Amino acid sequence: MTLTRGLDKSERFTQRISESRDPAKAESSSQTIVLAYVNERNEVVRRFQFEGARPSSWSAPDLSAGDSSAVEETLELTYVSAHPI
């Protein structure tokens, strides 16, 4: 699964990805996550639960002074199983 989002000020997100890519912590990095789809009024319209999810790759653009383009980061997750909830 690939998730794309705009950069934010949260250091925890980046820290979590770094920790999960450490081979010594690989087994403990798998988690159950819930992904919620929301409509234009920010109301949840559908949810999925992913078992054994862990980051497999992450990318963010290089930031340069004066660049006014939209900045997004991409996170790829692997998982064992998924189902709607």
N, CA, C and O atoms as a CHARMM CRD file, in Angstrom:
* protein
*
  340
    1    1 MET  N      0.85400  -1.14800   0.00000 PROA 1      0.00000
    2    1 MET  CA     0.00000   0.00000   0.00000 PROA 1      0.00000
    3    1 MET  C      0.91300   1.22600   0.00000 PROA 1      0.00000
    4    1 MET  O      1.94700   1.22900   0.66700 PROA 1      0.00000
    5    2 THR  N      0.53600   2.26000  -0.74100 PROA 2      0.00000
    6    2 THR  CA     1.29700   3.50100  -0.76900 PROA 2      0.00000
    7    2 THR  C      0.44400   4.64500  -0.24600 PROA 2      0.00000
    8    2 THR  O     -0.67700   4.85300  -0.71000 PROA 2      0.00000
    9    3 LEU  N      0.97100   5.38400   0.71600 PROA 3      0.00000
   10    3 LEU  CA     0.30900   6.55100   1.28500 PROA 3      0.00000
   11    3 LEU  C      1.10000   7.78300   0.88400 PROA 3      0.00000
   12    3 LEU  O      2.33100   7.77500   0.92700 PROA 3      0.00000
   13    4 THR  N      0.40500   8.83800   0.49500 PROA 4      0.00000
   14    4 THR  CA     1.04700  10.09500   0.13500 PROA 4      0.00000
   15    4 THR  C      0.40000  11.19900   0.94400 PROA 4      0.00000
   16    4 THR  O     -0.82300  11.24800   1.07300 PROA 4      0.00000
   17    5 ARG  N      1.21900  12.08400   1.48900 PROA 5      0.00000
   18    5 ARG  CA     0.67800  13.19600   2.26700 PROA 5      0.00000
   19    5 ARG  C      1.63400  14.37700   2.18600 PROA 5      0.00000
   20    5 ARG  O      2.81200  14.22500   1.86200 PROA 5      0.00000
   21    6 GLY  N      1.11100  15.54000   2.48200 PROA 6      0.00000
   22    6 GLY  CA     1.93900  16.73300   2.55500 PROA 6      0.00000
   23    6 GLY  C      2.79400  16.67800   3.80900 PROA 6      0.00000
   24    6 GLY  O      2.39700  16.08000   4.80900 PROA 6      0.00000
   25    7 LEU  N      3.95600  17.29400   3.76100 PROA 7      0.00000
   26    7 LEU  CA     4.82500  17.32000   4.93300 PROA 7      0.00000
   27    7 LEU  C      4.16700  18.11100   6.05700 PROA 7      0.00000
   28    7 LEU  O      3.46400  19.09200   5.81300 PROA 7      0.00000
   29    8 ASP  N      4.40000  17.67600   7.27700 PROA 8      0.00000
   30    8 ASP  CA     3.90400  18.43000   8.41900 PROA 8      0.00000
   31    8 ASP  C      5.02400  18.59500   9.43700 PROA 8      0.00000
   32    8 ASP  O      6.16200  18.20500   9.17500 PROA 8      0.00000
   33    9 LYS  N      4.71700  19.16000  10.57100 PROA 9      0.00000
   34    9 LYS  CA     5.72900  19.46000  11.57700 PROA 9      0.00000
   35    9 LYS  C      5.99100  18.30000  12.52400 PROA 9      0.00000
   36    9 LYS  O      6.82900  18.42100  13.41800 PROA 9      0.00000
   37   10 SER  N      5.30400  17.19000  12.35500 PROA 10     0.00000
   38   10 SER  CA     5.43700  16.06200  13.27200 PROA 10     0.00000
   39   10 SER  C      6.74400  15.30400  13.03800 PROA 10     0.00000
   40   10 SER  O      6.98200  14.76700  11.95600 PROA 10     0.00000
   41   11 GLU  N      7.57300  15.27100  14.06100 PROA 11     0.00000
   42   11 GLU  CA     8.81100  14.50100  14.00200 PROA 11     0.00000
   43   11 GLU  C      8.53400  13.02600  14.28600 PROA 11     0.00000
   44   11 GLU  O      9.30400  12.16000  13.86900 PROA 11     0.00000
   45   12 ARG  N      7.45300  12.73700  14.98600 PROA 12     0.00000
   46   12 ARG  CA     7.13600  11.35900  15.39300 PROA 12     0.00000
   47   12 ARG  C      6.92900  10.45200  14.18900 PROA 12     0.00000
   48   12 ARG  O      7.34400   9.29300  14.21200 PROA 12     0.00000
   49   13 PHE  N      6.29900  10.95700  13.14800 PROA 13     0.00000
   50   13 PHE  CA     6.05600  10.15700  11.94900 PROA 13     0.00000
   51   13 PHE  C      7.38200   9.68700  11.34800 PROA 13     0.00000
   52   13 PHE  O      7.54700   8.50100  11.06100 PROA 13     0.00000
   53   14 THR  N      8.31300  10.60000  11.15900 PROA 14     0.00000
   54   14 THR  CA     9.61900  10.27500  10.58500 PROA 14     0.00000
   55   14 THR  C     10.40400   9.36400  11.52500 PROA 14     0.00000
   56   14 THR  O     11.07300   8.43600  11.06900 PROA 14     0.00000
   57   15 GLN  N     10.33200   9.61600  12.81900 PROA 15     0.00000
   58   15 GLN  CA    11.02200   8.78600  13.80000 PROA 15     0.00000
   59   15 GLN  C     10.50500   7.35200  13.74800 PROA 15     0.00000
   60   15 GLN  O     11.29400   6.40900  13.79800 PROA 15     0.00000
   61   16 ARG  N      9.20600   7.17900  13.64800 PROA 16     0.00000
   62   16 ARG  CA     8.59000   5.84800  13.59200 PROA 16     0.00000
   63   16 ARG  C      9.08100   5.08100  12.36800 PROA 16     0.00000
   64   16 ARG  O      9.37400   3.88900  12.46300 PROA 16     0.00000
   65   17 ILE  N      9.17300   5.74600  11.22800 PROA 17     0.00000
   66   17 ILE  CA     9.64700   5.09000  10.01000 PROA 17     0.00000
   67   17 ILE  C     11.09900   4.66200  10.18000 PROA 17     0.00000
   68   17 ILE  O     11.45700   3.53600   9.83200 PROA 17     0.00000
   69   18 SER  N     11.92700   5.53700  10.70600 PROA 18     0.00000
   70   18 SER  CA    13.34700   5.21500  10.92000 PROA 18     0.00000
   71   18 SER  C     13.51300   4.02400  11.85200 PROA 18     0.00000
   72   18 SER  O     14.31800   3.13100  11.58500 PROA 18     0.00000
   73   19 GLU  N     12.76200   4.00800  12.93100 PROA 19     0.00000
   74   19 GLU  CA    12.84500   2.89800  13.88500 PROA 19     0.00000
   75   19 GLU  C     12.42500   1.58200  13.24800 PROA 19     0.00000
   76   19 GLU  O     13.05200   0.55100  13.49000 PROA 19     0.00000
   77   20 SER  N     11.38600   1.60300  12.44700 PROA 20     0.00000
   78   20 SER  CA    10.87000   0.37000  11.86000 PROA 20     0.00000
   79   20 SER  C     11.79000  -0.21200  10.80300 PROA 20     0.00000
   80   20 SER  O     11.71600  -1.40500  10.50900 PROA 20     0.00000
   81   21 ARG  N     12.65900   0.61200  10.22700 PROA 21     0.00000
   82   21 ARG  CA    13.57300   0.12300   9.19800 PROA 21     0.00000
   83   21 ARG  C     14.86900  -0.41700   9.78000 PROA 21     0.00000
   84   21 ARG  O     15.72000  -0.90900   9.03900 PROA 21     0.00000
   85   22 ASP  N     15.03300  -0.33500  11.09800 PROA 22     0.00000
   86   22 ASP  CA    16.19400  -0.87800  11.78700 PROA 22     0.00000
   87   22 ASP  C     16.04200  -2.40300  11.84200 PROA 22     0.00000
   88   22 ASP  O     15.07800  -2.89400  12.43000 PROA 22     0.00000
   89   23 PRO  N     16.97700  -3.16800  11.23800 PROA 23     0.00000
   90   23 PRO  CA    16.84100  -4.63700  11.21700 PROA 23     0.00000
   91   23 PRO  C     16.70000  -5.25400  12.60500 PROA 23     0.00000
   92   23 PRO  O     16.02400  -6.27200  12.75400 PROA 23     0.00000
   93   24 ALA  N     17.31300  -4.67000  13.60800 PROA 24     0.00000
   94   24 ALA  CA    17.21900  -5.20000  14.96800 PROA 24     0.00000
   95   24 ALA  C     15.81200  -5.05100  15.54300 PROA 24     0.00000
   96   24 ALA  O     15.44800  -5.77300  16.47200 PROA 24     0.00000
   97   25 LYS  N     15.01600  -4.12500  15.00400 PROA 25     0.00000
   98   25 LYS  CA    13.66800  -3.87600  15.51300 PROA 25     0.00000
   99   25 LYS  C     12.58500  -4.30000  14.52200 PROA 25     0.00000
  100   25 LYS  O     11.40700  -4.00500  14.72700 PROA 25     0.00000
  101   26 ALA  N     12.97400  -4.98500  13.45900 PROA 26     0.00000
  102   26 ALA  CA    12.03300  -5.31900  12.38700 PROA 26     0.00000
  103   26 ALA  C     10.82600  -6.10800  12.87600 PROA 26     0.00000
  104   26 ALA  O      9.69500  -5.81800  12.48500 PROA 26     0.00000
  105   27 GLU  N     11.05700  -7.09800  13.72400 PROA 27     0.00000
  106   27 GLU  CA     9.94800  -7.92100  14.19800 PROA 27     0.00000
  107   27 GLU  C      8.95200  -7.12000  15.02700 PROA 27     0.00000
  108   27 GLU  O      7.74300  -7.31300  14.90100 PROA 27     0.00000
  109   28 SER  N      9.44800  -6.22800  15.86700 PROA 28     0.00000
  110   28 SER  CA     8.56000  -5.45900  16.74000 PROA 28     0.00000
  111   28 SER  C      7.93900  -4.25600  16.02600 PROA 28     0.00000
  112   28 SER  O      7.09500  -3.57000  16.60300 PROA 28     0.00000
  113   29 SER  N      8.34000  -3.99300  14.79000 PROA 29     0.00000
  114   29 SER  CA     7.82200  -2.82200  14.09800 PROA 29     0.00000
  115   29 SER  C      6.47500  -3.07600  13.43500 PROA 29     0.00000
  116   29 SER  O      5.80100  -2.12700  13.03400 PROA 29     0.00000
  117   30 SER  N      6.06800  -4.34300  13.31200 PROA 30     0.00000
  118   30 SER  CA     4.76800  -4.65000  12.71800 PROA 30     0.00000
  119   30 SER  C      3.65900  -4.22800  13.66600 PROA 30     0.00000
  120   30 SER  O      3.71600  -4.48900  14.86800 PROA 30     0.00000
  121   31 GLN  N      2.64500  -3.56900  13.10600 PROA 31     0.00000
  122   31 GLN  CA     1.53100  -3.09100  13.91900 PROA 31     0.00000
  123   31 GLN  C      0.21900  -3.29300  13.18400 PROA 31     0.00000
  124   31 GLN  O      0.19000  -3.52700  11.97600 PROA 31     0.00000
  125   32 THR  N     -0.85100  -3.19900  13.93000 PROA 32     0.00000
  126   32 THR  CA    -2.18600  -3.14700  13.34300 PROA 32     0.00000
  127   32 THR  C     -2.51800  -1.67600  13.16800 PROA 32     0.00000
  128   32 THR  O     -2.43800  -0.89900  14.12000 PROA 32     0.00000
  129   33 ILE  N     -2.89400  -1.28900  11.94800 PROA 33     0.00000
  130   33 ILE  CA    -3.27700   0.10200  11.70100 PROA 33     0.00000
  131   33 ILE  C     -4.66100   0.14400  11.07200 PROA 33     0.00000
  132   33 ILE  O     -5.09600  -0.81200  10.42900 PROA 33     0.00000
  133   34 VAL  N     -5.33500   1.24700  11.26500 PROA 34     0.00000
  134   34 VAL  CA    -6.64900   1.46600  10.66500 PROA 34     0.00000
  135   34 VAL  C     -6.54500   2.68600   9.76100 PROA 34     0.00000
  136   34 VAL  O     -6.07300   3.74600  10.17400 PROA 34     0.00000
  137   35 LEU  N     -6.99100   2.52100   8.52600 PROA 35     0.00000
  138   35 LEU  CA    -7.00500   3.60400   7.55300 PROA 35     0.00000
  139   35 LEU  C     -8.45900   4.00400   7.33100 PROA 35     0.00000
  140   35 LEU  O     -9.29700   3.16700   6.99500 PROA 35     0.00000
  141   36 ALA  N     -8.75100   5.28200   7.51900 PROA 36     0.00000
  142   36 ALA  CA   -10.12500   5.77300   7.36700 PROA 36     0.00000
  143   36 ALA  C    -10.20800   6.69400   6.16000 PROA 36     0.00000
  144   36 ALA  O     -9.40600   7.61700   6.02100 PROA 36     0.00000
  145   37 TYR  N    -11.16700   6.44500   5.29800 PROA 37     0.00000
  146   37 TYR  CA   -11.46100   7.33400   4.17800 PROA 37     0.00000
  147   37 TYR  C    -12.51300   8.32600   4.63800 PROA 37     0.00000
  148   37 TYR  O    -13.50800   7.93100   5.24600 PROA 37     0.00000
  149   38 VAL  N    -12.31200   9.60600   4.36000 PROA 38     0.00000
  150   38 VAL  CA   -13.26000  10.62800   4.75800 PROA 38     0.00000
  151   38 VAL  C    -13.77400  11.37200   3.53600 PROA 38     0.00000
  152   38 VAL  O    -13.10300  11.43900   2.50700 PROA 38     0.00000
  153   39 ASN  N    -14.97700  11.93200   3.66200 PROA 39     0.00000
  154   39 ASN  CA   -15.55100  12.71200   2.56900 PROA 39     0.00000
  155   39 ASN  C    -15.16500  14.18200   2.72600 PROA 39     0.00000
  156   39 ASN  O    -14.37200  14.53400   3.59900 PROA 39     0.00000
  157   40 GLU  N    -15.72900  15.03000   1.87900 PROA 40     0.00000
  158   40 GLU  CA   -15.38000  16.46000   1.88800 PROA 40     0.00000
  159   40 GLU  C    -15.78300  17.16600   3.18600 PROA 40     0.00000
  160   40 GLU  O    -15.28300  18.25400   3.47300 PROA 40     0.00000
  161   41 ARG  N    -16.67900  16.56400   3.97100 PROA 41     0.00000
  162   41 ARG  CA   -17.08200  17.13600   5.26300 PROA 41     0.00000
  163   41 ARG  C    -16.29600  16.52300   6.42300 PROA 41     0.00000
  164   41 ARG  O    -16.62700  16.71900   7.59200 PROA 41     0.00000
  165   42 ASN  N    -15.23600  15.77000   6.06500 PROA 42     0.00000
  166   42 ASN  CA   -14.36200  15.11600   7.03300 PROA 42     0.00000
  167   42 ASN  C    -15.09000  14.05000   7.85100 PROA 42     0.00000
  168   42 ASN  O    -14.73700  13.79300   9.00200 PROA 42     0.00000
  169   43 GLU  N    -16.10400  13.43600   7.25200 PROA 43     0.00000
  170   43 GLU  CA   -16.84300  12.34500   7.88900 PROA 43     0.00000
  171   43 GLU  C    -16.28100  11.01900   7.37100 PROA 43     0.00000
  172   43 GLU  O    -16.04800  10.86600   6.17200 PROA 43     0.00000
  173   44 VAL  N    -16.06900  10.07600   8.26800 PROA 44     0.00000
  174   44 VAL  CA   -15.54700   8.76600   7.87300 PROA 44     0.00000
  175   44 VAL  C    -16.60300   8.03800   7.04700 PROA 44     0.00000
  176   44 VAL  O    -17.74700   7.90000   7.47800 PROA 44     0.00000
  177   45 VAL  N    -16.22000   7.57500   5.86800 PROA 45     0.00000
  178   45 VAL  CA   -17.14300   6.83700   5.01200 PROA 45     0.00000
  179   45 VAL  C    -16.77200   5.35500   4.89500 PROA 45     0.00000
  180   45 VAL  O    -17.61600   4.53000   4.54300 PROA 45     0.00000
  181   46 ARG  N    -15.52200   5.01800   5.18800 PROA 46     0.00000
  182   46 ARG  CA   -15.08600   3.62500   5.14400 PROA 46     0.00000
  183   46 ARG  C    -13.79000   3.47100   5.91800 PROA 46     0.00000
  184   46 ARG  O    -12.95300   4.37400   5.93200 PROA 46     0.00000
  185   47 ARG  N    -13.62800   2.31300   6.56800 PROA 47     0.00000
  186   47 ARG  CA   -12.40400   2.01900   7.32200 PROA 47     0.00000
  187   47 ARG  C    -11.87900   0.63700   6.93200 PROA 47     0.00000
  188   47 ARG  O    -12.64400  -0.28100   6.63900 PROA 47     0.00000
  189   48 PHE  N    -10.56300   0.52200   6.94000 PROA 48     0.00000
  190   48 PHE  CA    -9.90400  -0.75000   6.70800 PROA 48     0.00000
  191   48 PHE  C     -8.88800  -0.98100   7.81700 PROA 48     0.00000
  192   48 PHE  O     -8.22900  -0.04900   8.27700 PROA 48     0.00000
  193   49 GLN  N     -8.77300  -2.22100   8.23500 PROA 49     0.00000
  194   49 GLN  CA    -7.78400  -2.58200   9.24800 PROA 49     0.00000
  195   49 GLN  C     -6.70600  -3.41800   8.57500 PROA 49     0.00000
  196   49 GLN  O     -7.00800  -4.37600   7.86300 PROA 49     0.00000
  197   50 PHE  N     -5.45200  -3.05200   8.80000 PROA 50     0.00000
  198   50 PHE  CA    -4.30500  -3.74500   8.22800 PROA 50     0.00000
  199   50 PHE  C     -3.51700  -4.39200   9.35600 PROA 50     0.00000
  200   50 PHE  O     -3.03300  -3.70800  10.25800 PROA 50     0.00000
  201   51 GLU  N     -3.38800  -5.71700   9.30200 PROA 51     0.00000
  202   51 GLU  CA    -2.65400  -6.47300  10.32400 PROA 51     0.00000
  203   51 GLU  C     -1.20600  -6.65100   9.88000 PROA 51     0.00000
  204   51 GLU  O     -0.93200  -6.87200   8.70100 PROA 51     0.00000
  205   52 GLY  N     -0.29500  -6.55500  10.81900 PROA 52     0.00000
  206   52 GLY  CA     1.12100  -6.77600  10.53200 PROA 52     0.00000
  207   52 GLY  C      1.71500  -5.74800   9.58900 PROA 52     0.00000
  208   52 GLY  O      2.60800  -6.06700   8.80400 PROA 52     0.00000
  209   53 ALA  N      1.23100  -4.52700   9.65900 PROA 53     0.00000
  210   53 ALA  CA     1.71300  -3.47100   8.75900 PROA 53     0.00000
  211   53 ALA  C      3.04100  -2.91100   9.24800 PROA 53     0.00000
  212   53 ALA  O      3.25800  -2.71100  10.44300 PROA 53     0.00000
  213   54 ARG  N      3.92000  -2.66600   8.28200 PROA 54     0.00000
  214   54 ARG  CA     5.19300  -2.01800   8.60500 PROA 54     0.00000
  215   54 ARG  C      5.70900  -1.28900   7.37400 PROA 54     0.00000
  216   54 ARG  O      5.48900  -1.73600   6.24800 PROA 54     0.00000
  217   55 PRO  N      6.39300  -0.17400   7.58000 PROA 55     0.00000
  218   55 PRO  CA     6.93000   0.59300   6.45000 PROA 55     0.00000
  219   55 PRO  C      7.98600  -0.21200   5.69100 PROA 55     0.00000
  220   55 PRO  O      8.83200  -0.87100   6.29600 PROA 55     0.00000
  221   56 SER  N      7.92500  -0.14800   4.36100 PROA 56     0.00000
  222   56 SER  CA     8.94600  -0.81000   3.55400 PROA 56     0.00000
  223   56 SER  C      9.82000   0.20700   2.82300 PROA 56     0.00000
  224   56 SER  O     10.97600  -0.08000   2.51300 PROA 56     0.00000
  225   57 SER  N      9.27600   1.39200   2.54600 PROA 57     0.00000
  226   57 SER  CA    10.10100   2.47100   1.97900 PROA 57     0.00000
  227   57 SER  C      9.43500   3.80900   2.24800 PROA 57     0.00000
  228   57 SER  O      8.22700   3.89400   2.46600 PROA 57     0.00000
  229   58 TRP  N     10.24800   4.84100   2.22800 PROA 58     0.00000
  230   58 TRP  CA     9.78000   6.19500   2.49700 PROA 58     0.00000
  231   58 TRP  C     10.58300   7.14900   1.63700 PROA 58     0.00000
  232   58 TRP  O     11.78900   6.97100   1.46300 PROA 58     0.00000
  233   59 SER  N      9.92200   8.15900   1.10100 PROA 59     0.00000
  234   59 SER  CA    10.64900   9.16900   0.33300 PROA 59     0.00000
  235   59 SER  C     10.03500  10.53300   0.57200 PROA 59     0.00000
  236   59 SER  O      8.82600  10.67800   0.75600 PROA 59     0.00000
  237   60 ALA  N     10.90000  11.52000   0.56200 PROA 60     0.00000
  238   60 ALA  CA    10.49000  12.91800   0.69300 PROA 60     0.00000
  239   60 ALA  C     11.39100  13.72000  -0.24000 PROA 60     0.00000
  240   60 ALA  O     12.55700  13.37200  -0.42700 PROA 60     0.00000
  241   61 PRO  N     10.86400  14.78000  -0.81900 PROA 61     0.00000
  242   61 PRO  CA    11.67500  15.56600  -1.74300 PROA 61     0.00000
  243   61 PRO  C     12.75000  16.36400  -1.01600 PROA 61     0.00000
  244   61 PRO  O     12.63700  16.65900   0.17400 PROA 61     0.00000
  245   62 ASP  N     13.79100  16.70300  -1.76300 PROA 62     0.00000
  246   62 ASP  CA    14.79700  17.62300  -1.22400 PROA 62     0.00000
  247   62 ASP  C     14.18600  19.01000  -1.20300 PROA 62     0.00000
  248   62 ASP  O     13.58300  19.44800  -2.18300 PROA 62     0.00000
  249   63 LEU  N     14.34000  19.68800  -0.10300 PROA 63     0.00000
  250   63 LEU  CA    13.80200  21.03700   0.01500 PROA 63     0.00000
  251   63 LEU  C     14.89700  22.03800  -0.31800 PROA 63     0.00000
  252   63 LEU  O     16.00400  21.96600   0.21500 PROA 63     0.00000
  253   64 SER  N     14.57700  22.96900  -1.20200 PROA 64     0.00000
  254   64 SER  CA    15.55400  23.99900  -1.54600 PROA 64     0.00000
  255   64 SER  C     14.92000  25.37400  -1.37100 PROA 64     0.00000
  256   64 SER  O     13.71300  25.54200  -1.54500 PROA 64     0.00000
  257   65 ALA  N     15.73800  26.34100  -1.03000 PROA 65     0.00000
  258   65 ALA  CA    15.25500  27.70800  -0.80800 PROA 65     0.00000
  259   65 ALA  C     14.62600  28.24800  -2.07800 PROA 65     0.00000
  260   65 ALA  O     15.16600  28.07600  -3.17100 PROA 65     0.00000
  261   66 GLY  N     13.49600  28.89300  -1.93200 PROA 66     0.00000
  262   66 GLY  CA    12.82400  29.51700  -3.06300 PROA 66     0.00000
  263   66 GLY  C     11.92700  28.59100  -3.86200 PROA 66     0.00000
  264   66 GLY  O     11.23600  29.04800  -4.77200 PROA 66     0.00000
  265   67 ASP  N     11.91800  27.30800  -3.54900 PROA 67     0.00000
  266   67 ASP  CA    11.06300  26.36600  -4.26200 PROA 67     0.00000
  267   67 ASP  C      9.64400  26.49500  -3.73400 PROA 67     0.00000
  268   67 ASP  O      9.41800  26.36300  -2.53100 PROA 67     0.00000
  269   68 SER  N      8.69200  26.75000  -4.61000 PROA 68     0.00000
  270   68 SER  CA     7.31400  26.96100  -4.17500 PROA 68     0.00000
  271   68 SER  C      6.38900  25.81800  -4.57700 PROA 68     0.00000
  272   68 SER  O      5.16900  25.94600  -4.47000 PROA 68     0.00000
  273   69 SER  N      6.94800  24.70900  -5.03600 PROA 69     0.00000
  274   69 SER  CA     6.10800  23.58600  -5.43700 PROA 69     0.00000
  275   69 SER  C      5.56900  22.85100  -4.20400 PROA 69     0.00000
  276   69 SER  O      6.12200  22.95400  -3.10900 PROA 69     0.00000
  277   70 ALA  N      4.49200  22.11800  -4.40700 PROA 70     0.00000
  278   70 ALA  CA     3.89800  21.34900  -3.31400 PROA 70     0.00000
  279   70 ALA  C      4.88200  20.27500  -2.87400 PROA 70     0.00000
  280   70 ALA  O      5.56000  19.66000  -3.69700 PROA 70     0.00000
  281   71 VAL  N      4.94800  20.06000  -1.57900 PROA 71     0.00000
  282   71 VAL  CA     5.87700  19.08500  -1.02000 PROA 71     0.00000
  283   71 VAL  C      5.06500  17.92100  -0.46400 PROA 71     0.00000
  284   71 VAL  O      4.16300  18.11000   0.35200 PROA 71     0.00000
  285   72 GLU  N      5.39800  16.71400  -0.91600 PROA 72     0.00000
  286   72 GLU  CA     4.70600  15.52400  -0.44500 PROA 72     0.00000
  287   72 GLU  C      5.73400  14.45200  -0.09000 PROA 72     0.00000
  288   72 GLU  O      6.81100  14.37700  -0.68000 PROA 72     0.00000
  289   73 GLU  N      5.37400  13.63600   0.88000 PROA 73     0.00000
  290   73 GLU  CA     6.19100  12.47900   1.19800 PROA 73     0.00000
  291   73 GLU  C      5.36900  11.23200   0.90800 PROA 73     0.00000
  292   73 GLU  O      4.14100  11.25500   0.98100 PROA 73     0.00000
  293   74 THR  N      6.05000  10.15600   0.58100 PROA 74     0.00000
  294   74 THR  CA     5.40100   8.90700   0.22000 PROA 74     0.00000
  295   74 THR  C      5.89400   7.79500   1.13500 PROA 74     0.00000
  296   74 THR  O      7.09400   7.65600   1.37100 PROA 74     0.00000
  297   75 LEU  N      4.96600   7.01500   1.64000 PROA 75     0.00000
  298   75 LEU  CA     5.27600   5.89600   2.51800 PROA 75     0.00000
  299   75 LEU  C      4.64800   4.64200   1.93000 PROA 75     0.00000
  300   75 LEU  O      3.44600   4.60400   1.66800 PROA 75     0.00000
  301   76 GLU  N      5.46700   3.61600   1.72500 PROA 76     0.00000
  302   76 GLU  CA     4.95800   2.32100   1.27900 PROA 76     0.00000
  303   76 GLU  C      4.92400   1.39200   2.47200 PROA 76     0.00000
  304   76 GLU  O      5.89000   1.29800   3.22900 PROA 76     0.00000
  305   77 LEU  N      3.79500   0.70100   2.63700 PROA 77     0.00000
  306   77 LEU  CA     3.61600  -0.24000   3.73800 PROA 77     0.00000
  307   77 LEU  C      3.40700  -1.64000   3.18400 PROA 77     0.00000
  308   77 LEU  O      2.73100  -1.82500   2.17300 PROA 77     0.00000
  309   78 THR  N      3.99100  -2.61800   3.85300 PROA 78     0.00000
  310   78 THR  CA     3.63900  -4.00800   3.58500 PROA 78     0.00000
  311   78 THR  C      2.74200  -4.44200   4.73400 PROA 78     0.00000
  312   78 THR  O      2.80200  -3.86400   5.81900 PROA 78     0.00000
  313   79 TYR  N      1.91400  -5.44800   4.50900 PROA 79     0.00000
  314   79 TYR  CA     1.02200  -5.92900   5.55700 PROA 79     0.00000
  315   79 TYR  C      0.69500  -7.39200   5.32600 PROA 79     0.00000
  316   79 TYR  O      0.84300  -7.90100   4.21500 PROA 79     0.00000
  317   80 VAL  N      0.25100  -8.06300   6.37000 PROA 80     0.00000
  318   80 VAL  CA    -0.06600  -9.47900   6.30700 PROA 80     0.00000
  319   80 VAL  C     -1.48600  -9.69100   5.81300 PROA 80     0.00000
  320   80 VAL  O     -1.72100 -10.55200   4.96500 PROA 80     0.00000
  321   81 SER  N     -2.43300  -8.92500   6.32600 PROA 81     0.00000
  322   81 SER  CA    -3.82600  -9.06000   5.89100 PROA 81     0.00000
  323   81 SER  C     -4.54800  -7.72000   6.06300 PROA 81     0.00000
  324   81 SER  O     -4.13400  -6.85700   6.83800 PROA 81     0.00000
  325   82 ALA  N     -5.64700  -7.58200   5.30800 PROA 82     0.00000
  326   82 ALA  CA    -6.46400  -6.36300   5.39100 PROA 82     0.00000
  327   82 ALA  C     -7.92600  -6.75100   5.26600 PROA 82     0.00000
  328   82 ALA  O     -8.28500  -7.69800   4.56600 PROA 82     0.00000
  329   83 HSD  N     -8.76500  -5.98700   5.96900 PROA 83     0.00000
  330   83 HSD  CA   -10.20500  -6.21000   5.84900 PROA 83     0.00000
  331   83 HSD  C    -10.97200  -4.95400   6.24400 PROA 83     0.00000
  332   83 HSD  O    -10.50600  -4.16700   7.06900 PROA 83     0.00000
  333   84 PRO  N    -12.15700  -4.76900   5.64700 PROA 84     0.00000
  334   84 PRO  CA   -12.98000  -3.59600   6.01600 PROA 84     0.00000
  335   84 PRO  C    -13.53600  -3.79100   7.42200 PROA 84     0.00000
  336   84 PRO  O    -13.81500  -4.90800   7.85700 PROA 84     0.00000
  337   85 ILE  N    -13.68500  -2.66900   8.11300 PROA 85     0.00000
  338   85 ILE  CA   -14.29900  -2.73700   9.45900 PROA 85     0.00000
  339   85 ILE  C    -15.40700  -1.71900   9.53900 PROA 85     0.00000
  340   85 ILE  O    -16.06100  -1.59800  10.57400 PROA 85     0.00000
